């Protein structure tokens, strides 16, 4: 019976307390659904391959671009404590990087950025 007043007090104020990760609810608009995420990962892969093929040694460039992309994706997922939010930001990052650094395939980066924005808002 000692803990009963504490339980009653917690039950009374529970609806006014915010969850620890409430900021994620506000960012849900940019996180695409599962099917859209699969297609965006294909677009990210194409961006990374285009970046690698534009280097002096294409085979090594593709290998390093894919490895670096994998490391960045995992780092974003850990830094933001939510993998899907990190994945959404990775889509924007891959598109922006291809837009800036892929010489002939800049259109691929622009298309990936556009898809990430549209599919994030629609799904």
C-alpha positions in Angstrom: 0.0 0.0 0.0 3.0 2.3 0.3 3.5 2.7 -3.4 -0.1 3.3 -4.2 0.1 7.2 -3.9 3.0 7.2 -6.2 1.1 5.1 -8.8 -1.9 7.3 -8.6 0.3 10.4 -9.1 2.0 8.8 -12.1 -1.3 7.8 -13.6 -2.5 11.4 -13.2 0.4 13.1 -14.9 1.2 10.4 -17.5 -0.7 12.1 -20.4 1.3 15.3 -19.9 4.7 13.7 -20.1 6.4 13.5 -23.5 8.1 10.4 -24.7 11.9 10.5 -25.0 11.9 10.2 -28.7 9.0 12.5 -29.5 11.1 14.5 -32.0 11.0 11.4 -34.3 7.2 11.8 -34.7 7.7 15.2 -36.2 10.2 13.8 -38.8 7.9 11.0 -39.9 6.9 13.0 -43.0 10.4 12.4 -44.6 10.6 8.7 -43.9 9.3 6.7 -46.9 7.3 3.5 -46.6 8.9 0.0 -47.0 8.3 -0.4 -50.8 9.5 3.1 -51.5 12.6 2.5 -49.5 13.5 -0.5 -51.6 13.3 1.5 -54.8 15.2 4.4 -53.2 17.9 2.0 -52.2 18.2 0.9 -55.9 18.5 4.6 -56.8 21.2 5.1 -54.1 23.1 2.1 -55.5 23.0 3.6 -59.0 24.3 6.9 -57.6 27.1 5.2 -55.8 28.0 3.1 -58.9 28.0 6.3 -61.0 30.3 8.0 -58.5 32.7 5.1 -58.6 32.7 4.8 -62.4 33.7 8.4 -62.7 37.0 7.9 -61.0 40.3 7.2 -62.6 40.2 3.5 -61.7 36.6 2.6 -62.1 36.6 -0.9 -60.5 38.3 0.4 -57.4 36.1 3.5 -57.4 32.9 1.4 -57.4 34.2 -0.8 -54.6 35.2 2.2 -52.4 32.0 4.1 -53.2 29.8 1.1 -52.1 31.9 0.5 -49.0 31.9 4.1 -48.1 28.1 4.3 -48.6 27.6 1.3 -46.4 29.7 2.8 -43.6 27.9 6.2 -43.9 24.5 4.5 -43.8 25.3 2.6 -40.6 26.9 5.6 -39.0 23.7 7.7 -39.7 21.5 5.0 -38.3 23.6 4.9 -35.1 24.0 8.6 -34.8 20.3 9.3 -35.1 19.3 6.3 -33.0 16.7 5.4 -35.6 17.8 3.4 -38.6 14.9 4.4 -40.8 15.5 8.1 -40.2 19.1 7.5 -41.0 18.1 5.7 -44.2 15.9 8.6 -45.2 18.8 11.0 -44.7 21.1 8.7 -46.6 18.8 8.9 -49.7 19.2 12.7 -49.6 22.9 12.4 -49.1 23.5 9.9 -51.9 21.4 12.0 -54.3 23.2 15.2 -53.3 26.6 13.6 -53.6 25.9 12.3 -57.1 24.4 15.7 -58.1 27.6 17.4 -57.0 30.3 14.9 -58.0 29.0 12.6 -60.7 30.1 14.3 -63.9 27.9 12.8 -66.6 25.4 11.3 -64.2 24.3 14.4 -62.4 20.8 13.8 -63.5 20.8 10.6 -61.5 21.5 12.5 -58.3 18.7 15.0 -59.1 16.3 12.2 -59.9 17.2 10.5 -56.6 16.7 13.7 -54.6 13.3 14.3 -56.3 12.2 10.7 -55.7 13.3 10.9 -52.0 11.2 14.1 -51.5 8.2 12.9 -53.3 8.1 9.3 -52.0 8.8 10.6 -48.4 5.8 12.9 -48.6 3.5 10.4 -50.3 4.2 7.2 -48.3 
